[in-house]
Amino acid sequence: MKKTKILYVEDEPFLGRIVKESLESRDFEVAMITDGNEATAAFKESLPDICVLDIMLPSKDGYAIAKEIRQVAAEMPIIFVTAKVQTEDLLKGFEVGGNDYLRKPFSMEELIVRINNLLQLTRVQKNGSSSQEIISIGQYHFIPLRYELRFGDRTRQLSHRESTLLQTLIDNKNATALRKDILLKLWGDDSFFNSRNLDVYITKLRDYLKEDPSIKIITIKGIGYHFSVG
């Protein structure tokens, strides 16, 4: 069976070695890079299935690396590993193409769950529907497999989780999508940190859909979200 290939960028040698060896012991193939300036070249050479990027690197930070990777492979799953937890940091990570965040210090079990969950989401996106499937949302058009949200002649590229969250809301149109169910579907657990991530994603989707005032994502406090059009 083909091993899942991971590009892991981390400049802390001790932590990096532990993570690399732990992932390899679980049958992952890991290409570890300690210098951010070498990350994009390593990506092109190793052609990984997923990238795990530290943000705070001395030469080139994870945000810049993610941007470069997105230019080469627009749909590559990317997990940021960081000590940063401020909302603006999360937003910046998602804006440059990150799919998930993992806060330091973290357990190997959590990292592996997030890797497997993101890979599963990627496979579902690739295999679950036709690349030409177009879903109308008011004045918008959503193409799930291509992670595209269109409004008139403008196209916005969504991340994996943005696309999956929007699809979940659409599937529960005119009903309430439970917050806990969304957290479990997108992250595999309903921790406080992931709950904050979900708040960020909801804010971003509201912003993406603001051109059509008939589209509403209403927060039902403590329960979930009611998605309606018209």
C-alpha positions in Angstrom: 0.0 0.0 0.0 1.3 3.4 -0.9 2.4 5.5 2.0 1.0 9.0 2.6 3.8 11.5 1.8 4.1 14.6 4.1 6.2 17.7 3.6 7.1 18.8 7.1 8.7 22.2 7.6 10.0 22.9 11.2 13.2 24.7 12.3 13.3 23.3 15.8 15.5 20.2 15.4 14.5 18.4 18.6 10.7 18.8 18.0 11.1 18.1 14.3 13.0 14.9 14.8 10.4 13.6 17.3 7.5 14.5 15.0 9.2 13.0 11.9 10.1 9.7 13.7 6.6 9.4 15.2 4.9 9.9 11.9 7.3 7.4 10.2 6.5 4.9 12.9 2.9 5.2 11.9 3.7 4.4 8.3 3.8 8.0 6.9 6.6 9.0 4.5 8.1 12.3 5.8 10.3 14.9 4.0 11.5 17.3 6.7 12.9 20.7 5.9 14.4 23.0 8.5 15.0 26.0 6.2 12.0 27.9 4.9 13.9 29.0 1.8 14.2 25.3 0.7 10.5 24.4 1.3 9.1 25.2 -2.1 11.8 23.4 -4.0 11.4 20.4 -1.6 7.7 20.4 -2.3 8.2 20.3 -6.1 10.7 17.4 -5.6 8.8 15.3 -3.2 5.2 15.9 -4.5 3.6 15.3 -1.1 0.0 14.4 -0.3 -0.2 17.0 2.5 2.0 19.8 4.0 2.5 20.5 7.7 4.1 24.0 8.0 5.5 25.8 11.0 4.6 29.5 10.8 7.5 31.1 12.7 10.6 30.3 10.7 13.7 32.4 10.6 14.2 32.7 6.8 10.8 32.4 5.2 7.6 32.0 7.3 4.9 29.5 6.8 2.5 32.0 5.3 4.9 32.8 2.4 5.6 29.1 1.9 1.9 28.3 1.7 1.4 31.0 -0.9 4.2 29.6 -3.1 2.8 26.0 -2.7 -0.7 27.3 -3.7 0.7 28.7 -6.9 2.0 25.2 -7.8 -0.8 23.1 -6.4 -4.0 25.0 -5.7 -5.8 22.1 -3.9 -2.9 20.9 -1.7 -4.0 20.3 1.9 -2.0 22.5 4.3 -1.9 22.4 8.1 -0.2 25.2 10.0 1.6 24.4 13.2 2.0 27.5 15.4 2.1 29.1 18.8 0.0 31.9 17.4 -3.6 31.8 18.5 -4.9 35.4 17.9 -7.9 35.7 15.5 -5.9 37.8 13.1 -3.3 35.1 12.8 -5.9 32.5 12.1 -7.5 34.8 9.4 -4.1 35.4 7.8 -3.4 31.7 7.7 -6.7 30.9 6.0 -6.3 33.8 3.6 -3.0 32.4 2.3 -4.5 29.0 1.8 -4.2 27.1 5.0 -6.8 24.4 5.7 -6.2 23.8 9.4 -4.3 25.0 12.4 -2.6 23.0 15.2 -1.5 24.9 18.2 1.9 24.1 19.9 2.4 22.2 22.1 0.3 19.4 20.5 0.0 15.6 20.8 1.0 13.3 18.0 -2.4 11.7 18.2 -4.1 15.1 17.5 -1.7 15.8 14.6 -2.4 12.4 13.0 -6.2 12.8 13.4 -6.0 16.2 11.7 -3.8 14.8 8.9 -6.1 11.9 8.3 -9.2 14.0 8.5 -8.0 16.6 6.1 -6.9 13.9 3.6 -10.3 12.3 3.9 -12.0 15.7 3.2 -9.7 16.0 0.2 -10.7 12.6 -1.2 -14.4 13.3 -0.7 -14.0 16.6 -2.6 -12.2 14.8 -5.4 -14.5 11.8 -5.7 -17.8 12.8 -4.3 -19.2 14.7 -7.2 -18.7 15.8 -10.7 -16.2 18.7 -11.2 -18.9 20.4 -13.2 -21.6 20.3 -10.5 -22.8 23.8 -9.9 -25.0 24.7 -6.9 -27.0 28.0 -7.0 -27.1 30.0 -3.8 -29.1 33.1 -4.5 -27.0 35.1 -6.9 -23.9 33.0 -6.3 -22.8 29.7 -7.9 -20.8 27.2 -5.9 -18.7 24.5 -7.6 -17.7 22.1 -4.7 -15.1 20.0 -6.3 -13.2 23.0 -7.7 -13.6 24.9 -4.5 -15.0 27.9 -6.4 -17.6 30.4 -5.4 -18.7 32.6 -8.2 -20.6 35.9 -8.2 -21.1 37.4 -11.7 -17.8 37.3 -13.5 -15.8 37.1 -10.2 -14.5 33.8 -8.8 -13.3 33.2 -5.3 -11.1 30.2 -4.6 -12.2 28.5 -1.3 -10.1 26.3 0.9 -11.0 22.7 1.6 -12.7 23.5 4.9 -14.5 26.6 3.6 -15.9 24.5 0.8 -16.9 21.7 3.1 -18.5 24.1 5.6 -20.5 25.8 2.9 -21.6 22.4 1.5 -22.8 21.4 5.0 -24.8 24.6 5.4 -26.3 24.1 2.0 -27.2 20.5 2.9 -29.1 21.9 5.9 -30.7 24.8 4.1 -33.7 26.3 6.0 -32.8 24.1 8.9 -30.3 24.2 11.8 -26.9 22.7 11.3 -25.7 21.7 14.7 -22.4 23.3 15.8 -21.1 20.1 17.4 -21.8 18.1 14.2 -20.0 20.7 12.1 -16.9 20.6 14.4 -16.8 16.8 14.3 -17.2 16.8 10.5 -14.5 19.4 9.8 -12.0 18.7 12.6 -12.8 15.4 14.2 -13.4 17.0 17.7 -15.3 19.8 19.3 -12.4 21.4 21.3 -12.4 25.1 22.3 -9.6 25.8 19.9 -11.5 24.3 17.0 -14.7 26.1 18.1 -12.8 29.4 17.7 -11.7 28.2 14.2 -15.3 27.6 13.3 -16.2 31.1 14.3 -13.6 32.4 12.0 -14.8 30.3 9.1 -18.4 31.4 9.6 -17.3 35.1 9.6 -15.4 34.5 6.4 -18.4 32.8 4.7 -20.7 35.6 5.7 -18.2 38.1 4.1 -17.9 36.0 0.9 -21.7 35.9 0.5 -22.5 39.5 1.5 -23.2 40.7 -2.0 -26.6 38.9 -1.9 -28.5 40.2 1.2 -31.1 37.4 0.8 -28.5 34.9 2.0 -28.3 34.6 5.8 -26.2 32.5 8.2 -27.9 33.0 11.5 -26.2 31.9 14.7 -28.4 30.0 17.1 -26.4 30.5 20.3 -25.2 27.3 21.8 -26.8 25.2 19.1 -25.6 25.9 15.6 -26.4 27.8 12.4 -29.5 28.4 10.4 -28.8 28.9 6.7 -31.4 30.5 4.5 -31.7 32.0 1.0 -34.5 34.4 0.2 
